[in-house]
Amino acid sequence: MKKYLLLLFLLFFNNEIIALENQKIIKNLENIKNLSFNFEQNINGEKEEGNCIVEFPKKIFCKYNLSNQKILISNGRYIVIKTINSHYIYNIKRTPLNLILNKNFILDKIKNTKGRIVDDKFINFGFIENENQINLFFDRSSFNLIGWQSIDIYQNLSITFISSIIKNIEIDKNLFILPQQN
């Protein structure tokens, strides 16, 4: 009987810790207008690195550390991926970034989803929305978003780790103007 009571107590205590950490993540996200960070992205085993600036909702500018001068830009409606030799434009609604870059959507999901602790270091929230399967990862000590995992529009597994996060910086609004096709 004591074992069962101890087990129930531990389960209750663990749920309370997760609920408290969820609240800290929510409070942290609510105070963020924009982010600057370095990233490492792995798509089907191919790694790319660079840096990004995100302005909520749904705006992003990423410059990749590649010789082809790859950039990714979203103005909140469309995403452009441009290199020296190519130029692709997508409606953001067709991509997982439509959800990942939508702070209010993320806040709603965190408020209504129980996170799970991973390796005692991270909190993971997983959800499926409009055929997009997304996992968000937050650091348990800083409560910052540290990465995400999704399936891209070509059905590739995309894993993104972010680091060197700086919050609420001054941003040049022209950064999110989509480049014209050559």
FISE-120211 format. One line per field, with one value per residue: residue number from 0; residue in one letter; chain; x, y, z of N, C-alpha, C in turn. Coordinates in Angstrom, 3 decimals. Atoms other than C-alpha are relative to their C-alpha. Example, Ala and Ser with C-alpha at 12.3 -4.5 7.8 and 13.67 -1.06 7.14 Angstrom:
% FISE-120211
nr	(0_1)
rest	(A_S)
kette	(A_A)
nx	(0.890_-0.820)
ny	(-1.190_-1.190)
nz	(0.000_-0.060)
cax	(12.300_13.670)
cay	(-4.500_-1.060)
caz	(7.800_7.140)
cx	(0.900_-0.770)
cy	(1.200_1.090)
cz	(0.000_0.730)
***
This chain:
% FISE-120211
nr	(0_1_2_3_4_5_6_7_8_9_10_11_12_13_14_15_16_17_18_19_20_21_22_23_24_25_26_27_28_29_30_31_32_33_34_35_36_37_38_39_40_41_42_43_44_45_46_47_48_49_50_51_52_53_54_55_56_57_58_59_60_61_62_63_64_65_66_67_68_69_70_71_72_73_74_75_76_77_78_79_80_81_82_83_84_85_86_87_88_89_90_91_92_93_94_95_96_97_98_99_100_101_102_103_104_105_106_107_108_109_110_111_112_113_114_115_116_117_118_119_120_121_122_123_124_125_126_127_128_129_130_131_132_133_134_135_136_137_138_139_140_141_142_143_144_145_146_147_148_149_150_151_152_153_154_155_156_157_158_159_160_161_162_163_164_165_166_167_168_169_170_171_172_173_174_175_176_177_178_179_180_181)
rest	(M_K_K_Y_L_L_L_L_F_L_L_F_F_N_N_E_I_I_A_L_E_N_Q_K_I_I_K_N_L_E_N_I_K_N_L_S_F_N_F_E_Q_N_I_N_G_E_K_E_E_G_N_C_I_V_E_F_P_K_K_I_F_C_K_Y_N_L_S_N_Q_K_I_L_I_S_N_G_R_Y_I_V_I_K_T_I_N_S_H_Y_I_Y_N_I_K_R_T_P_L_N_L_I_L_N_K_N_F_I_L_D_K_I_K_N_T_K_G_R_I_V_D_D_K_F_I_N_F_G_F_I_E_N_E_N_Q_I_N_L_F_F_D_R_S_S_F_N_L_I_G_W_Q_S_I_D_I_Y_Q_N_L_S_I_T_F_I_S_S_I_I_K_N_I_E_I_D_K_N_L_F_I_L_P_Q_Q_N)
kette	(A_A_A_A_A_A_A_A_A_A_A_A_A_A_A_A_A_A_A_A_A_A_A_A_A_A_A_A_A_A_A_A_A_A_A_A_A_A_A_A_A_A_A_A_A_A_A_A_A_A_A_A_A_A_A_A_A_A_A_A_A_A_A_A_A_A_A_A_A_A_A_A_A_A_A_A_A_A_A_A_A_A_A_A_A_A_A_A_A_A_A_A_A_A_A_A_A_A_A_A_A_A_A_A_A_A_A_A_A_A_A_A_A_A_A_A_A_A_A_A_A_A_A_A_A_A_A_A_A_A_A_A_A_A_A_A_A_A_A_A_A_A_A_A_A_A_A_A_A_A_A_A_A_A_A_A_A_A_A_A_A_A_A_A_A_A_A_A_A_A_A_A_A_A_A_A_A_A_A_A_A_A)
nx	(0.816_-0.888_-0.604_0.981_0.114_-1.233_0.083_0.974_-0.605_-1.022_0.680_0.596_-1.099_-0.552_0.970_-0.062_-1.247_0.209_0.950_-0.727_-0.924_0.826_0.327_-1.213_-0.203_1.033_-0.365_-1.172_0.431_0.856_-0.836_-0.898_0.505_-0.834_-1.158_-1.140_-0.657_-0.727_0.712_-0.520_1.160_-0.304_1.108_-0.372_-1.438_-0.789_-0.049_-0.237_-0.085_0.129_0.636_1.347_0.737_1.433_0.908_1.333_0.228_-0.278_-1.054_-1.311_-1.097_-1.104_-1.142_-0.706_-1.449_-0.255_-0.626_1.018_0.629_1.408_0.761_1.407_0.695_1.456_0.632_1.214_0.945_-0.739_-1.389_-0.892_-1.314_-0.765_-1.444_-0.574_0.550_1.411_0.925_1.253_0.955_1.051_0.954_-0.421_1.020_-0.331_-1.218_0.060_-0.358_1.246_0.356_-1.161_-0.228_1.223_-0.139_1.304_0.337_-0.856_0.477_1.242_-0.321_-0.661_1.015_0.929_-0.730_-0.926_-1.343_-0.690_-1.401_-0.911_-1.371_-0.085_-0.536_0.882_1.440_0.457_1.424_0.257_1.382_0.291_0.945_0.077_-0.918_-1.380_-0.415_-1.035_-0.495_-0.746_-0.840_-0.359_-0.999_0.632_-0.558_0.271_1.355_-0.082_0.126_-1.343_0.053_1.241_-0.066_1.219_-0.072_0.125_1.001_-0.412_0.073_-1.304_-0.129_-0.839_-0.298_-0.696_-0.480_-0.358_-0.889_-0.399_1.270_0.115_1.420_0.493_-1.009_0.471_-0.017_0.297_1.216_-0.272_-0.586_1.018_0.498_-0.387_-0.822_0.580_-0.626_-0.965)
ny	(-1.189_-1.159_-0.150_-0.643_-1.391_-0.671_-0.135_-1.050_-1.268_-0.347_-0.393_-1.312_-0.959_-0.172_-0.791_-1.375_-0.582_-0.258_-1.114_-1.217_-0.296_-0.481_-1.402_-0.801_-0.081_-0.910_-1.366_-0.353_-0.242_-1.181_-1.198_-0.044_-0.600_0.521_0.812_0.192_1.224_0.862_1.265_1.149_0.688_1.286_0.486_1.315_0.247_-1.119_-1.066_-1.379_-0.902_-1.413_-0.784_-0.460_-0.983_0.271_-0.978_0.587_1.352_0.618_-0.606_0.580_-0.211_0.903_0.022_1.266_-0.034_0.842_-0.716_-0.427_-1.203_0.311_-0.735_0.324_-1.195_-0.005_-1.272_0.345_0.613_0.852_0.322_0.096_0.608_-0.495_0.227_-0.621_0.614_0.378_-0.889_0.706_-0.718_0.860_-0.567_0.477_0.917_1.359_0.435_0.039_-1.300_-0.712_0.264_-0.206_-1.443_-0.619_0.041_0.217_1.402_0.786_-0.220_0.755_1.430_0.285_-0.110_1.124_1.239_0.314_0.246_1.150_-0.268_0.829_0.041_-0.914_-1.286_-0.653_0.226_0.198_-0.070_0.530_-0.138_0.128_-1.043_-0.121_0.991_-0.296_0.564_-0.900_0.135_-1.163_0.327_-1.132_0.265_0.012_-0.996_-1.365_0.024_-0.481_0.934_0.385_0.698_0.638_1.104_-0.004_0.600_-1.124_0.179_1.110_1.163_0.257_-0.299_-1.176_-0.220_-1.274_-0.365_-1.409_-0.366_-1.419_-0.705_-1.373_-0.368_-1.371_-0.907_-0.928_0.681_-0.757_0.591_0.353_1.337_0.978_-0.251_1.142_-0.351_0.240_1.079_-0.497)
nz	(0.000_-0.060_1.331_0.866_-0.428_0.424_1.455_0.277_-0.398_0.992_1.238_-0.237_-0.115_1.346_0.778_-0.492_0.521_1.426_0.110_-0.369_1.096_1.118_-0.283_0.202_1.458_0.501_-0.396_0.795_1.385_0.064_-0.062_1.153_1.238_1.071_-0.392_0.889_-0.459_0.917_0.144_0.734_0.550_0.591_0.822_0.539_-0.135_0.523_-0.994_0.418_-1.147_0.313_-1.050_0.337_-0.789_0.059_-0.595_-0.067_0.464_1.301_0.814_-0.271_0.948_-0.329_0.909_-0.170_0.179_1.167_1.114_0.974_-0.546_-0.260_-1.004_-0.132_-0.485_-0.011_-0.351_-0.731_0.945_0.920_-0.320_1.153_-0.199_1.138_0.084_1.200_1.205_-0.059_-0.695_-0.214_-0.841_-0.524_-0.939_-1.319_-0.516_0.440_-0.681_-1.467_-0.573_-0.247_-1.396_-0.866_-0.132_-0.494_-1.456_-0.640_0.211_-0.897_-1.370_-0.159_-0.062_-1.279_-1.053_0.089_0.198_-1.080_0.495_-0.594_-0.300_0.785_-0.527_-1.143_0.456_0.959_-0.036_1.371_0.299_1.326_0.451_1.432_0.401_1.459_0.569_-0.402_-1.286_-0.499_-1.358_-0.467_-1.146_-0.847_-1.024_-1.323_-0.916_0.486_0.565_1.380_1.112_0.446_1.270_0.419_0.959_0.807_1.332_0.926_1.055_0.865_-0.880_-0.605_-1.417_-0.215_-1.412_-0.142_-1.329_-0.028_-1.111_-0.051_0.139_-0.500_0.073_0.074_0.546_1.033_1.293_1.206_0.579_1.398_0.016_0.350_1.350_0.826_1.162_1.309_0.764_1.003)
cax	(0.000_2.844_4.422_1.201_0.885_4.518_3.992_0.876_2.734_5.649_3.299_1.442_4.710_6.092_2.872_3.113_6.736_5.800_2.828_5.086_7.676_4.938_3.928_7.533_7.826_4.553_5.671_9.031_7.379_4.817_7.661_9.423_8.808_11.713_14.716_18.161_19.981_22.463_21.119_22.148_19.648_19.693_17.469_17.729_21.352_22.477_23.616_23.455_24.319_23.713_21.917_18.345_16.252_12.602_9.932_6.592_4.311_5.711_8.625_12.095_15.393_18.065_21.483_23.175_26.929_27.134_29.103_25.859_24.795_21.521_18.981_15.475_13.045_9.415_7.323_4.559_2.700_5.334_8.707_11.519_14.557_17.208_20.714_23.062_21.440_17.871_14.838_11.841_8.705_6.132_2.954_3.900_0.616_2.041_5.015_5.555_7.036_3.475_2.967_6.498_6.707_3.234_3.829_0.119_-0.437_2.540_1.305_-2.132_-0.634_1.581_-1.367_-3.383_-0.669_1.245_4.948_7.251_10.697_13.505_16.874_16.157_17.331_14.529_10.774_9.121_5.701_4.480_1.385_-0.173_-1.944_-3.149_-1.110_2.025_3.708_5.822_7.944_9.154_12.000_12.633_15.570_14.550_16.862_16.316_12.849_14.030_13.039_16.109_14.834_12.154_11.553_9.101_8.352_8.970_6.822_8.850_8.193_11.771_12.516_13.925_15.625_16.708_18.814_19.161_21.786_23.213_19.683_19.215_15.713_13.990_16.642_16.235_15.359_15.486_11.974_13.400_15.023_11.722_11.132_11.157_13.912_12.902_13.580_16.629)
cay	(0.000_2.393_1.738_2.759_5.921_6.807_6.195_8.379_11.115_10.993_11.142_14.108_15.867_15.304_16.672_19.766_20.361_20.062_22.429_24.985_24.726_25.104_28.373_29.614_28.800_30.636_33.718_33.709_33.452_36.139_38.617_37.930_40.188_38.869_36.548_36.383_33.044_30.707_27.457_24.021_22.307_18.658_17.609_13.911_13.817_17.005_19.648_23.393_26.209_29.914_32.611_33.879_36.766_36.061_38.677_37.380_36.603_34.594_36.745_35.279_36.079_33.344_33.521_30.164_29.642_28.150_29.069_29.381_32.376_30.726_32.876_32.156_35.055_35.207_38.349_36.547_35.456_33.940_32.264_32.725_30.476_32.049_31.011_32.234_29.826_29.360_31.173_29.401_30.989_29.212_30.243_30.056_28.231_25.212_24.946_24.030_27.519_28.833_27.272_27.446_31.215_31.876_32.718_32.853_29.413_28.023_29.617_28.085_24.647_24.852_25.953_22.961_20.310_18.578_18.803_15.895_16.006_14.679_13.679_15.884_18.871_19.651_20.017_18.763_19.698_17.652_18.241_17.644_20.503_20.649_17.552_19.111_17.089_19.396_18.898_21.971_21.748_24.159_24.326_23.433_26.004_29.082_28.120_29.280_27.573_25.572_23.823_22.015_18.962_18.854_17.286_19.764_20.230_17.565_15.084_15.365_15.178_18.555_19.018_22.509_23.340_26.969_28.616_32.021_33.370_37.127_38.443_41.701_43.390_46.372_45.031_46.707_46.096_45.948_42.654_40.868_42.282_39.375_39.444_39.608_36.685_37.208)
caz	(0.000_0.836_-2.567_-4.317_-2.239_-2.948_-6.664_-6.686_-4.820_-7.293_-10.293_-8.788_-7.928_-11.450_-13.013_-10.807_-11.889_-15.561_-15.083_-13.376_-16.151_-18.785_-17.109_-17.162_-20.872_-21.540_-19.602_-21.405_-24.852_-24.073_-23.461_-26.773_-29.790_-31.841_-31.696_-33.201_-33.126_-34.755_-36.125_-37.250_-39.505_-40.488_-43.370_-44.175_-42.985_-44.777_-42.305_-42.876_-40.492_-40.321_-38.404_-38.304_-37.116_-36.318_-35.771_-34.584_-36.230_-39.130_-40.285_-40.625_-42.305_-42.363_-43.911_-44.421_-44.139_-47.629_-50.733_-52.747_-50.579_-49.561_-47.742_-46.491_-46.002_-44.946_-44.914_-43.016_-46.150_-48.408_-47.990_-50.478_-50.580_-52.772_-53.793_-56.512_-58.983_-57.765_-56.439_-54.889_-53.443_-51.267_-49.528_-45.840_-45.135_-46.992_-44.629_-40.961_-40.437_-40.643_-37.206_-35.769_-36.384_-34.991_-31.330_-30.439_-31.947_-29.985_-26.764_-27.282_-27.917_-24.824_-22.680_-23.890_-24.160_-21.434_-22.171_-21.565_-20.052_-22.271_-20.775_-17.733_-19.858_-22.276_-22.401_-25.579_-26.934_-29.858_-31.933_-35.309_-37.044_-40.670_-41.538_-40.006_-37.286_-35.140_-32.034_-30.163_-27.637_-24.767_-22.376_-18.801_-17.208_-19.436_-20.790_-24.228_-27.441_-28.480_-31.575_-33.489_-35.593_-38.478_-41.815_-44.652_-47.747_-49.582_-46.736_-45.464_-41.755_-40.734_-37.353_-36.315_-33.249_-32.219_-29.992_-29.044_-28.632_-28.265_-27.532_-28.451_-30.571_-32.894_-36.344_-39.731_-41.100_-44.651_-43.704_-44.382_-47.866_-50.294_-52.921_-56.549_-58.846_-61.103)
cx	(0.865_0.659_-0.950_-0.182_1.217_-0.020_-0.988_0.555_1.031_-0.620_-0.620_1.077_0.616_-0.934_0.010_1.252_-0.175_-0.950_0.681_0.967_-0.747_-0.317_1.210_0.318_-0.992_0.369_1.198_-0.411_-0.845_0.816_0.937_-0.713_0.765_1.182_1.075_0.719_0.837_-0.775_0.870_-1.217_0.460_-1.245_0.471_1.514_0.891_-0.073_0.304_-0.012_-0.167_-0.553_-1.321_-0.426_-1.474_-0.725_-1.391_-1.028_0.539_1.039_1.339_0.965_1.139_1.062_0.814_1.491_0.392_0.597_-1.021_-0.831_-1.500_-0.570_-1.440_-0.666_-1.505_-0.479_-1.292_-1.049_0.684_1.403_0.756_1.285_0.791_1.463_0.509_-0.725_-1.495_-0.803_-1.334_-0.885_-1.130_-0.968_0.352_-0.995_0.281_1.190_-0.204_0.368_-1.231_-0.416_1.150_0.255_-1.231_-0.022_-1.331_-0.467_0.808_-0.463_-1.280_0.281_0.654_-0.999_-0.909_0.663_0.924_1.361_0.574_1.469_0.857_1.402_0.234_0.522_-0.998_-1.458_-0.471_-1.520_-0.175_-1.462_-0.070_-1.081_0.042_1.033_1.474_0.254_1.207_0.335_0.818_0.776_0.422_1.025_-0.658_0.572_-0.318_-1.437_-0.056_-0.283_1.410_-0.018_-1.356_0.301_-1.316_0.242_-0.220_-0.961_0.360_0.015_1.369_-0.054_0.997_0.153_0.841_0.340_0.371_0.827_0.318_-1.214_0.085_-1.444_-0.166_1.074_-0.664_0.168_-0.331_-1.180_0.188_0.592_-0.981_-0.671_0.534_0.846_-0.723_0.765_0.912_-0.511)
cy	(1.262_0.261_0.739_1.470_0.810_0.245_1.103_1.377_0.454_0.434_1.379_1.075_0.295_0.834_1.464_0.711_0.359_1.184_1.326_0.409_0.470_1.479_0.907_0.157_0.996_1.449_0.496_0.347_1.269_1.295_0.161_0.602_-0.546_-0.744_0.074_-1.240_-0.627_-1.306_-1.043_-0.805_-1.288_-0.466_-1.267_-0.219_1.093_1.166_1.346_0.852_1.429_0.760_0.560_1.128_-0.295_1.167_-0.620_1.015_-0.253_0.682_-0.582_0.389_-0.889_0.080_-1.254_0.206_-0.952_0.844_0.492_1.189_-0.175_0.899_-0.515_1.218_-0.261_1.378_-0.220_-0.655_-1.001_-0.237_-0.077_-0.660_0.344_-0.370_0.746_-0.495_-0.285_0.989_-0.736_0.841_-0.950_0.840_-0.568_-1.004_-1.447_-0.584_-0.079_1.334_0.866_-0.149_0.333_1.486_0.765_-0.131_-0.260_-1.446_-0.883_0.150_-0.790_-1.494_-0.350_0.058_-1.223_-1.353_-0.212_-0.301_-1.254_0.344_-1.005_0.145_0.971_1.389_0.814_-0.292_-0.017_0.118_-0.485_0.147_-0.184_1.017_0.122_-0.877_0.302_-0.618_0.800_-0.355_1.231_-0.406_1.281_-0.458_0.089_1.042_1.430_0.172_0.613_-1.136_-0.331_-0.817_-0.594_-1.092_0.005_-0.793_1.141_-0.330_-1.102_-1.318_-0.429_0.327_1.139_0.218_1.268_0.232_1.473_0.297_1.495_0.908_1.388_0.425_1.503_1.017_0.994_-0.687_0.996_-0.690_-0.388_-1.398_-1.042_0.285_-1.123_0.449_-0.349_-1.108_0.615_-0.213)
cz	(0.000_-1.349_-0.942_0.358_-0.420_-1.508_-0.390_0.346_-1.036_-1.325_0.141_0.035_-1.368_-0.871_0.422_-0.515_-1.473_-0.190_0.325_-1.111_-1.240_0.184_-0.211_-1.487_-0.591_0.312_-0.817_-1.435_-0.121_-0.032_-1.193_-1.208_-1.199_0.591_-1.069_0.519_-1.113_-0.100_-0.673_-0.414_-0.660_-0.742_-0.694_-0.019_-0.552_0.976_-0.647_1.262_-0.463_1.172_-0.517_0.917_-0.233_0.639_-0.041_-0.454_-1.416_-0.881_0.410_-1.112_0.458_-1.086_0.333_-0.249_-1.137_-1.123_-1.022_0.499_0.248_1.095_-0.013_0.621_-0.029_0.423_0.781_-0.880_-0.925_0.541_-1.307_0.466_-1.249_0.164_-1.225_-1.251_0.025_0.840_0.108_0.906_0.379_0.815_1.368_0.582_-0.387_0.749_1.513_0.651_0.253_1.463_0.945_0.246_0.488_1.527_0.693_-0.151_0.956_1.446_0.269_0.131_1.335_1.147_0.031_-0.211_1.190_-0.626_0.639_0.168_-0.762_0.585_1.160_-0.364_-0.811_0.304_-1.450_-0.055_-1.428_-0.358_-1.507_-0.322_-1.519_-0.703_0.267_1.361_0.467_1.440_0.320_1.247_0.706_1.031_1.374_0.949_-0.441_-0.497_-1.396_-0.972_-0.469_-1.287_-0.291_-1.006_-0.753_-1.277_-0.983_-1.144_-0.999_0.762_0.541_1.483_0.154_1.501_0.090_1.465_-0.034_1.253_-0.095_-0.200_0.628_-0.246_-0.129_-0.396_-0.949_-1.352_-1.107_-0.693_-1.467_-0.139_-0.526_-1.345_-0.894_-1.192_-1.301_-0.697_-1.053_-1.404)
***
